[in-house]
Amino acid sequence: MPVVIHDETLLRIQGRPDRVEDLSAAALTATGIATLEEVLGAMPRRAFLHVDLKVPPSPRLLDVLQAARGHGDELAHAVVSSFDPWTLDRIGSARPGWWRWLNAWSLDRVAIGLARDAGCTGVSAHWRSVNQRSIRLAGSAGLVVAAWTVSRRAAFDRLERLGVIAVCVEAAALDG
């Protein structure tokens, strides 16, 4: 059962050393971790959804996303991302019309090449690596750029001026 959690373990948030992969769906639910199906059901369909995969996709994950956001061969207002190009290539084989972004610490030629080779539509890069040059490189490869995780309004404004398609922000970045 696909669940919504950032970390590999429950230590940081739930205070438990358990690994997510070692627990059943029922055990995860008991600790307050929501299933992807629950989260998708609670979100308005028009809200943009960025599903950042931490593990390879299961057929169940693809089915849950298709049921909630499927629109023909595409996902409506959604993208799937991963740091693993193989994972993204696998999703592309199963769902070729879905938007896919490679997550990267650096928006450089290597990341852009990996994203392009995996059939991605974009790169989601650490915000500090996004500049005019890297935006140009990505654009010349036919890729859009998203950035993560911004905590200051000035950084958000800079990224907006550069033309990134999306920015993952902490609340402080939206103040003022």
C-alpha angles and dihedrals in degrees: 000000000000112000133190112243133124103209132064090232137036093236103101098048108017096032092234125120093217119128114235092230091056095058131078122239089254092052091048092049090051089059092053099260111143126221118240088243091057093049093048090049091053096048124084109249091235092058113103112247125202110190107197107196117213094180134032113284120264122211086247091058091052091047093049092050092045092051094049103035107012115132109174106299093341139069115245113235092342144106133188119219139180140166087233115083091196090059091051092047089051092052089048090055092051098037109017095176096057119107111244129188127193111225112223138174089216129036095218139131092276095054092043091051092048091049093048093047091050090053094247124162093214153354124247104205138179104272095238091064094055114099139137093278095049091045089053092049092050092045092051088055090051094251130134119220130228125179137212146229113359122174101172128068092222091059091048091051091049092051091047090053090050090056104245112171096224140004127204105218142182114226095259090064090064096050120106 
